[in-house]
Amino acid sequence: MKTNLNTRKFKGGAYATAVSAVVIAIVVVVNLMFTRWNLTVDLTADGKYSLTEETVAMLETLEDDITFYYLAPSGEGIDMFDKILSQYTKYGDKVTLVQKDPVMNPRFATQYTAESVEEYSIIVVNETNGRSRYVPYSDMLVEEYGMDYTTYQYYSEVTGLDMEGQLNSAIGYVISEDLPTLYEISGHGMQELGSEAVNMLEKANIEVHYGEEALDLMTITALPEDCDVALVYTPQSDFTVEEVAVLTDFMQKGGNLIFVVSYLNAEHPNLLGLMKTYGIEMTEGIVLEDNSRYYTQAPYVLLPQTVAHEITDGIPLGKYILAQTASGLSFCEDAADTLTQRAFLSTSSTAYVKDVDFTSFYREDGDDTGTFYLGVYVEDTVTDAELAVFSGYYIFNDSYANNSTFANIDLLINSINALADVENNTTTVRTISLVEEDYLMLTDAQINMVGIVTVVLLPVAVLVIGIVWVVYRRKHS
């Protein structure tokens, strides 16, 4: 049977074969290039093998010479560790990686730490000033423990990686000599910083006294001398006059205070009196947003606007600050001339206030409307005391601490460093989950837009394309 090489079918097949050959050739060449120059591309959704933009920026500004001593057997390593360590040397001209075999060099680590070292741990050394920190292998992994009820044996599972966070913390420690100390105030049903929030603060090289080390103002007459910043976190009952006097004395001596308030404090005259001393007032009720760009899920879950200030400097673009069930803050008109006041978080101009027992989300006649502050800073120029006030019962909740979507804990870290007058040299990074991914955060306006695109625009576009294609085929058939 004779084959016609000029048929449409034959030409189409030849064209497809040629295209396939070209694509295969390109893939082979690209593979050879990546292998030859040891190139890799991180295709994981959350960049498990890549450094965050914040870390890259920190590495590019390093002035001291930093050495990572990787305590691993010669010729061995952990693949995930190796990939992350190579990123530090790639972006940090001042960072050098040296592998030390702990078997061949059993006493090497003793010059930097008295701890019993683990294989695959890292010692970070500042060769410029001699400071060092040991980062254990176990600290760079997040493990969860459980029991197999079929065998009644306990087991552990690695669910997260905290390598970048621990290494950044170590770098921040070895290049800094002045590190802040935070004391939590206890009693009065106050919230406590959760374990994840404390972990983030400690990775930022902030010494945190919490839990059993927190301060009960009923049992002391003065705050410790090493207290750089004290934290009062949404008390549910009013302080006594004596407790306020302890805080007042602390401030008059140049102390620094972070105050987190909510609608629960509206009827606490002693606490509000302390705030008024520094020219700050709080509205009664809860602030809601009328503009869907500035809230998510519900109008009382606010997404505040940040105002240029040392406390908000460095908050990454694309991260959200949430202030839920917040009350509005404002500055007193009769504030003392010695006070310097600035707001760093605010609502939109169409926000409004509802009573705490409101039954409707909608703005109604009689609702106080306008711009409300949710974060303010005050400095007393006579005593050098500084005060940062946040509004929102859940603003430093633990659920925001280990999620890269939110910047709430970054805001707390910035506040502590700003009030303690410490340059923040540490770039904090959350633990990377090896089990689940962070969820996508959208404002209410963005949710509406996604709905319009997927439910209306895309189906219409598909329909129009289909009609155009049918008409085209009929004209050219």
C-alpha positions as CSV (number, residue, x, y, z in Angstrom):
1,M,0.0,0.0,0.0
2,K,1.4,3.3,-1.0
3,T,1.7,6.0,1.7
4,N,1.1,9.6,0.8
5,L,3.6,11.8,2.7
6,N,1.7,15.0,1.9
7,T,-1.4,14.1,3.8
8,R,-2.6,16.3,6.6
9,K,-2.5,13.4,9.0
10,F,1.1,12.6,8.2
11,K,2.2,16.2,8.5
12,G,0.5,16.6,11.8
13,G,2.2,13.4,13.1
14,A,5.6,14.6,12.0
15,Y,5.1,18.0,13.6
16,A,4.1,16.4,16.9
17,T,7.2,14.0,16.8
18,A,9.5,17.0,16.1
19,V,8.1,19.0,18.9
20,S,8.4,16.1,21.3
21,A,12.0,15.5,20.3
22,V,12.8,19.2,20.9
23,V,11.1,19.2,24.3
24,I,13.0,16.0,25.4
25,A,16.3,17.6,24.2
26,I,15.6,20.7,26.3
27,V,14.8,18.7,29.4
28,V,18.0,16.7,29.0
29,V,20.1,19.9,28.5
30,V,18.5,21.6,31.5
31,N,19.1,18.5,33.7
32,L,22.7,18.4,32.7
33,M,23.1,22.1,33.5
34,F,21.5,21.8,36.9
35,T,23.7,18.8,37.7
36,R,26.9,20.4,36.3
37,W,26.5,23.6,38.4
38,N,24.7,22.0,41.3
39,L,21.6,24.1,40.8
40,T,18.4,23.4,42.7
41,V,14.9,24.9,42.7
42,D,12.7,24.7,45.8
43,L,9.2,23.7,44.5
44,T,7.7,23.1,48.0
45,A,4.6,25.3,48.7
46,D,6.1,27.0,51.7
47,G,9.8,27.0,50.7
48,K,11.0,24.3,53.1
49,Y,14.5,24.4,51.5
50,S,14.7,28.1,51.0
51,L,15.5,31.0,53.3
52,T,12.8,33.6,54.0
53,E,13.2,37.1,52.5
54,E,13.8,38.5,56.0
55,T,16.7,36.1,56.6
56,V,18.3,36.9,53.2
57,A,18.0,40.6,54.0
58,M,19.7,40.0,57.4
59,L,22.5,38.0,55.8
60,E,23.2,40.7,53.2
61,T,23.7,43.3,56.0
62,L,26.0,41.2,58.2
63,E,29.2,43.0,59.2
64,D,30.8,40.4,61.4
65,D,32.5,37.2,60.2
66,I,30.3,34.2,61.2
67,T,31.3,30.6,61.1
68,F,28.9,27.6,61.3
69,Y,30.7,24.6,62.7
70,Y,28.6,21.6,61.6
71,L,29.2,18.7,63.9
72,A,28.7,15.8,61.5
73,P,30.7,12.7,60.6
74,S,33.0,13.2,57.6
75,G,31.2,12.6,54.4
76,E,27.8,12.4,56.1
77,G,25.0,14.9,56.6
78,I,21.3,15.3,56.7
79,D,19.9,16.3,53.3
80,M,17.5,18.9,54.6
81,F,20.1,20.4,56.9
82,D,22.7,20.5,54.1
83,K,20.3,22.3,51.7
84,I,19.4,25.0,54.3
85,L,23.1,25.5,55.4
86,S,24.1,26.0,51.7
87,Q,21.5,28.8,51.5
88,Y,23.2,30.6,54.4
89,T,26.6,30.6,52.6
90,K,25.0,31.5,49.3
91,Y,23.4,34.7,50.5
92,G,25.8,35.6,53.3
93,D,29.2,36.7,52.2
94,K,30.2,36.8,55.8
95,V,29.1,33.3,56.6
96,T,31.4,30.3,56.4
97,L,30.4,26.6,56.8
98,V,33.0,24.2,58.3
99,Q,32.1,20.6,59.0
100,K,33.8,19.1,62.1
101,D,33.7,15.4,62.7
102,P,32.9,15.0,66.4
103,V,34.6,11.5,66.5
104,M,37.8,12.8,64.9
105,N,37.7,16.0,66.9
106,P,36.1,15.0,70.3
107,R,37.3,18.1,72.2
108,F,36.6,20.7,69.5
109,A,33.1,21.7,70.9
110,T,34.4,22.1,74.5
111,Q,36.0,25.5,73.7
112,Y,32.5,26.9,72.9
113,T,30.1,25.0,75.2
114,A,30.0,22.9,78.3
115,E,27.0,20.9,77.1
116,S,27.1,17.4,75.9
117,V,27.0,17.9,72.1
118,E,24.8,15.9,69.7
119,E,25.7,14.8,66.2
120,Y,24.5,17.1,63.5
121,S,24.4,20.1,65.9
122,I,25.8,23.5,64.9
123,I,28.0,25.9,66.7
124,V,27.6,29.5,65.5
125,V,30.7,31.6,66.2
126,N,31.3,35.3,65.7
127,E,34.9,35.4,64.6
128,T,35.0,39.2,65.1
129,N,34.0,39.4,68.8
130,G,34.5,35.8,69.9
131,R,30.8,35.3,71.0
132,S,29.3,31.9,70.3
133,R,26.2,29.8,70.7
134,Y,25.6,26.0,70.5
135,V,22.5,25.0,68.6
136,P,21.6,21.4,69.4
137,Y,20.3,19.1,66.7
138,S,17.2,18.3,68.8
139,D,16.3,22.0,69.0
140,M,16.1,22.3,65.3
141,L,13.5,19.6,65.0
142,V,9.9,19.7,66.3
143,E,8.8,16.3,67.6
144,E,5.4,15.1,68.8
145,Y,5.1,12.1,71.1
146,G,2.3,9.6,71.3
147,M,1.4,6.0,72.1
148,D,0.6,3.1,69.7
149,Y,-2.3,1.5,71.5
150,T,-1.9,-1.7,69.5
151,T,1.5,-2.3,71.1
152,Y,1.4,0.2,74.0
153,Q,4.7,1.6,72.9
154,Y,5.5,5.2,73.0
155,Y,6.8,6.8,69.7
156,S,7.9,10.1,68.5
157,E,7.4,11.8,65.1
158,V,9.2,14.7,63.6
159,T,6.5,17.2,62.5
160,G,8.4,20.4,62.0
161,L,11.7,22.0,61.3
162,D,13.0,25.0,63.2
163,M,16.5,25.2,61.8
164,E,16.3,28.6,60.2
165,G,14.7,30.1,63.3
166,Q,17.4,28.6,65.6
167,L,20.3,29.7,63.4
168,N,18.9,33.2,63.1
169,S,18.5,33.4,66.9
170,A,22.1,32.2,67.3
171,I,23.4,34.8,64.8
172,G,21.4,37.6,66.6
173,Y,22.9,36.5,69.9
174,V,26.5,36.4,68.8
175,I,26.4,39.8,67.1
176,S,24.5,41.5,70.0
177,E,25.7,42.2,73.5
178,D,22.7,44.1,74.9
179,L,19.7,41.8,75.1
180,P,16.3,42.9,76.7
181,T,14.5,41.3,79.6
182,L,10.7,41.1,79.8
183,Y,8.7,40.4,82.9
184,E,5.0,39.3,82.7
185,I,2.7,40.7,85.4
186,S,0.3,38.0,86.9
187,G,-2.9,38.0,88.8
188,H,-6.4,39.5,88.1
189,G,-7.2,36.8,85.6
190,M,-4.7,38.1,83.1
191,Q,-3.8,36.2,80.0
192,E,-0.4,34.6,79.9
193,L,1.9,34.4,76.9
194,G,1.6,31.0,75.3
195,S,4.4,28.6,74.7
196,E,4.6,29.4,71.0
197,A,4.7,33.1,71.7
198,V,7.4,32.7,74.3
199,N,9.4,30.5,71.9
200,M,9.3,33.3,69.3
201,L,10.4,35.9,71.9
202,E,13.3,33.7,73.1
203,K,14.4,33.1,69.5
204,A,14.5,36.9,69.2
205,N,17.0,36.8,72.1
206,I,14.5,38.3,74.6
207,E,14.8,36.9,78.1
208,V,11.2,36.2,79.2
209,H,10.1,35.8,82.8
210,Y,6.6,34.2,82.7
211,G,4.6,31.5,84.4
212,E,6.1,30.8,87.8
213,E,8.6,33.7,87.2
214,A,5.9,36.2,86.5
215,L,5.5,39.1,89.0
216,D,2.5,39.4,91.3
217,L,2.2,43.1,92.2
218,M,0.4,42.1,95.4
219,T,3.5,40.5,96.8
220,I,6.2,42.9,95.8
221,T,7.0,46.6,96.4
222,A,9.1,47.2,93.3
223,L,9.9,45.6,90.0
224,P,13.3,43.9,89.6
225,E,16.2,46.1,88.5
226,D,16.9,43.9,85.5
227,C,13.3,44.4,84.2
228,D,13.6,46.3,80.9
229,V,9.9,45.9,80.0
230,A,6.9,44.8,82.0
231,L,3.8,43.3,80.3
232,V,0.3,43.8,81.6
233,Y,-1.9,41.5,79.4
234,T,-5.7,42.1,79.6
235,P,-6.5,41.8,83.3
236,Q,-10.1,40.9,83.9
237,S,-10.4,42.7,87.3
238,D,-9.1,46.1,88.4
239,F,-5.7,46.6,90.0
240,T,-5.6,47.9,93.6
241,V,-4.3,51.4,94.4
242,E,-1.2,49.8,95.8
243,E,-0.5,47.7,92.7
244,V,-0.9,50.8,90.5
245,A,1.6,52.6,92.8
246,V,4.2,49.9,92.1
247,L,3.8,50.3,88.3
248,T,3.8,54.1,88.7
249,D,7.0,54.0,90.7
250,F,8.5,51.8,88.0
251,M,7.6,54.3,85.3
252,Q,8.8,57.3,87.2
253,K,12.2,55.7,87.4
254,G,12.3,55.4,83.6
255,G,10.7,51.9,83.3
256,N,8.9,50.7,80.2
257,L,5.4,49.1,80.1
258,I,3.4,47.2,77.5
259,F,-0.3,47.4,78.3
260,V,-2.8,45.2,76.4
261,V,-6.4,46.3,77.1
262,S,-9.8,45.2,75.9
263,Y,-13.5,45.9,76.5
264,L,-13.1,44.1,79.8
265,N,-11.2,47.0,81.2
266,A,-13.9,49.7,80.5
267,E,-15.0,49.7,84.2
268,H,-11.5,49.5,85.8
269,P,-10.9,53.0,87.1
270,N,-7.4,52.3,88.6
271,L,-6.1,50.8,85.4
272,L,-7.7,53.5,83.2
273,G,-6.3,56.1,85.6
274,L,-2.8,54.9,85.0
275,M,-3.3,55.1,81.3
276,K,-4.8,58.6,81.6
277,T,-1.6,59.7,83.5
278,Y,0.1,59.1,80.2
279,G,-2.6,60.8,78.2
280,I,-4.5,57.7,76.9
281,E,-8.2,57.0,77.0
282,M,-10.2,54.0,76.0
283,T,-13.7,54.0,74.5
284,E,-16.4,51.7,75.9
285,G,-17.7,49.0,73.7
286,I,-16.2,47.1,70.7
287,V,-14.9,48.6,67.5
288,L,-16.3,47.2,64.2
289,E,-15.2,48.0,60.6
290,D,-17.5,49.1,57.9
291,N,-14.9,48.8,55.2
292,S,-14.5,45.1,54.2
293,R,-10.8,45.7,53.3
294,Y,-10.0,46.1,57.0
295,Y,-11.6,43.0,58.6
296,T,-11.8,39.3,58.0
297,Q,-14.5,36.7,59.0
298,A,-16.5,39.2,60.9
299,P,-16.5,43.1,61.3
300,Y,-15.0,42.8,64.8
301,V,-12.0,40.8,63.6
302,L,-10.0,43.9,62.6
303,L,-7.1,44.2,60.3
304,P,-5.5,47.5,61.5
305,Q,-3.6,49.9,59.3
306,T,0.0,50.4,60.4
307,V,1.4,53.9,60.8
308,A,5.1,54.5,60.3
309,H,6.8,54.0,63.7
310,E,9.8,52.1,65.1
311,I,7.4,49.5,66.4
312,T,6.0,48.7,63.0
313,D,9.3,49.0,61.1
314,G,10.3,45.8,59.5
315,I,6.8,44.2,59.6
316,P,6.9,42.2,56.3
317,L,4.5,43.2,53.5
318,G,1.8,40.5,53.0
319,K,1.6,39.6,56.7
320,Y,-1.5,40.5,58.7
321,I,-2.0,42.0,62.1
322,L,-5.3,40.9,63.7
323,A,-7.1,42.8,66.5
324,Q,-10.2,41.0,67.6
325,T,-12.9,42.4,70.0
326,A,-10.8,45.6,70.4
327,S,-11.8,48.9,72.0
328,G,-10.8,52.2,70.6
329,L,-7.9,54.2,72.0
330,S,-7.5,58.0,71.9
331,F,-5.2,60.7,73.3
332,C,-6.5,63.0,76.0
333,E,-6.8,66.6,75.0
334,D,-5.3,67.8,78.4
335,A,-2.3,65.5,78.3
336,A,0.9,66.8,79.9
337,D,3.3,68.8,77.7
338,T,6.1,66.4,78.7
339,L,4.5,63.5,76.8
340,T,5.3,62.5,73.3
341,Q,2.4,60.6,71.8
342,R,2.1,58.6,68.5
343,A,-0.3,56.0,67.2
344,F,1.1,53.1,65.2
345,L,-2.1,51.0,64.6
346,S,-5.5,52.5,63.5
347,T,-8.8,51.6,62.0
348,S,-10.2,53.1,58.8
349,S,-12.2,56.3,59.0
350,T,-15.5,54.4,58.7
351,A,-15.1,52.2,61.8
352,Y,-17.8,52.4,64.5
353,V,-18.3,51.3,68.1
354,K,-21.0,48.9,69.4
355,D,-22.0,48.0,73.0
356,V,-20.5,44.8,74.1
357,D,-23.9,43.1,74.0
358,F,-24.6,44.2,70.4
359,T,-27.0,42.1,68.3
360,S,-26.4,43.6,64.9
361,F,-23.1,44.0,63.0
362,Y,-24.5,46.9,60.9
363,R,-23.7,50.5,61.7
364,E,-26.8,52.2,63.3
365,D,-27.8,55.7,64.3
366,G,-26.1,56.7,67.5
367,D,-23.0,54.5,66.9
368,D,-19.8,56.5,67.4
369,T,-18.0,56.6,64.0
370,G,-14.5,57.5,62.9
371,T,-10.9,56.5,63.1
372,F,-9.9,54.7,66.3
373,Y,-6.4,53.9,67.4
374,L,-5.6,50.2,68.3
375,G,-1.9,50.7,69.1
376,V,-0.3,53.8,70.7
377,Y,3.1,54.8,72.0
378,V,3.9,57.4,74.7
379,E,7.2,58.7,76.0
380,D,7.7,60.8,79.1
381,T,10.5,63.2,78.1
382,V,11.3,63.9,81.8
383,T,11.6,60.4,83.2
384,D,12.4,58.6,79.9
385,A,9.6,56.2,80.7
386,E,7.9,54.6,77.6
387,L,4.5,53.0,77.3
388,A,3.0,51.0,74.4
389,V,-0.7,50.2,74.6
390,F,-2.5,47.6,72.4
391,S,-6.2,47.0,72.2
392,G,-7.6,43.6,71.4
393,Y,-8.2,40.7,73.8
394,Y,-6.6,38.1,71.5
395,I,-3.9,40.2,69.9
396,F,-0.9,38.1,71.1
397,N,-2.7,34.8,71.2
398,D,-0.6,31.7,70.6
399,S,-2.5,30.9,67.4
400,Y,-0.8,33.8,65.8
401,A,2.7,32.9,67.0
402,N,3.6,29.9,64.8
403,N,1.9,31.0,61.6
404,S,3.7,32.9,58.9
405,T,0.5,34.6,57.8
406,F,0.4,36.9,60.9
407,A,2.8,39.5,62.2
408,N,1.2,39.9,65.7
409,I,4.2,38.4,67.6
410,D,6.6,40.3,65.4
411,L,4.8,43.5,66.6
412,L,5.4,42.4,70.2
413,I,9.0,41.7,69.6
414,N,9.5,45.1,67.9
415,S,7.7,46.8,70.9
416,I,10.0,45.1,73.5
417,N,13.1,46.1,71.6
418,A,11.9,49.6,70.9
419,L,11.0,50.3,74.5
420,A,14.2,48.7,75.9
421,D,16.2,50.7,73.3
422,V,17.8,47.6,71.9
423,E,18.7,47.3,68.3
424,N,16.9,44.2,67.0
425,N,19.6,42.1,65.3
426,T,17.5,38.9,65.2
427,T,15.3,37.8,62.4
428,T,12.7,35.5,63.9
429,V,11.3,32.7,61.7
430,R,8.5,30.4,62.5
431,T,8.7,26.6,62.6
432,I,8.2,25.0,59.2
433,S,5.5,22.3,59.4
434,L,6.5,19.0,57.7
435,V,2.9,17.8,58.1
436,E,0.5,20.6,57.1
437,E,0.7,24.0,55.4
438,D,-0.3,27.4,56.7
439,Y,-3.8,28.5,55.5
440,L,-4.5,31.3,53.2
441,M,-5.5,34.6,54.8
442,L,-8.0,36.8,53.0
443,T,-9.8,40.0,53.9
444,D,-13.6,40.0,53.5
445,A,-13.3,42.1,50.3
446,Q,-10.8,39.6,48.8
447,I,-13.2,36.7,49.7
448,N,-16.0,38.5,47.8
449,M,-13.7,39.1,44.8
450,V,-12.7,35.5,44.7
451,G,-16.4,34.5,44.8
452,I,-17.2,36.8,41.9
453,V,-14.3,35.6,39.8
454,T,-15.0,31.8,40.3
455,V,-18.8,31.9,40.3
456,V,-19.5,34.6,37.6
457,L,-16.5,35.7,35.6
458,L,-14.8,32.3,34.9
459,P,-18.0,30.6,33.7
460,V,-18.9,33.6,31.5
461,A,-15.4,33.5,30.0
462,V,-15.6,29.8,29.3
463,L,-19.0,30.3,27.7
464,V,-17.8,33.2,25.5
465,I,-14.7,31.2,24.4
466,G,-16.9,28.3,23.5
467,I,-19.2,30.4,21.4
468,V,-16.3,32.1,19.6
469,W,-14.7,28.7,18.8
470,V,-17.9,27.2,17.4
471,V,-18.5,30.2,15.2
472,Y,-14.9,30.1,14.0
473,R,-15.1,26.4,13.2
474,R,-18.3,26.8,11.2
475,K,-16.8,29.6,9.1
476,H,-13.7,27.7,8.3
477,S,-15.2,24.2,7.9
